[in-house]
Amino acid sequence: MNRAEKAEKAKYETRAKVLKALAHPARLKLVDELAAKEEACVCDLTEVIGSDMSTVSRHLAQLKNAGIVESEKHGQMVFYRLRVKCLTSLFSCIESVVKCQIDDQRRVLS
């Protein structure tokens, strides 16, 4: 495999890593919540997700490992924020795909 092929493979593997990190309803909700706020602590996000703190922390760790969120410790509390806000555009695109599927299904059923 030459250098260009290795770079291309790495590009797609990196994209897959980000998409895998997003591939859970709770993590999608966390991203939406962080997009709406500047930052939030785990305790606040726990209430939003409706899961215990350790579960929310694991979800946030996956998002952080994929480069989607970053964290900063303030005393005993850890605050999270999105590294980039453009994920909301990705979500809009996904919702457009879903709408097209629904429209296609309606045409088939009509």
Stockholm file with secondary structure:
# STOCKHOLM 1.0

chainA/1-110         MNRAEKAEKAKYETRAKVLKALAHPARLKLVDELAAKEEACVCDLTEVIGSDMSTVSRHLAQLKNAGIVESEKHGQMVFYRLRVKCLTSLFSCIESVVKCQIDDQRRVLS
#=GR chainA/1-110 SS CCHHHHHHHHHHHHHHHHHHHHCSHHHHHHHHHHHHSSCEEHHHHHHHHTSCHHHHHHHHHHHHHTTSEEEEEETTEEEEEESCSTHHHHHHHHHHHHHHHHHHHHHHHC
#=GC SS_cons         CCHHHHHHHHHHHHHHHHHHHHCSHHHHHHHHHHHHSSCEEHHHHHHHHTSCHHHHHHHHHHHHHTTSEEEEEETTEEEEEESCSTHHHHHHHHHHHHHHHHHHHHHHHC
//
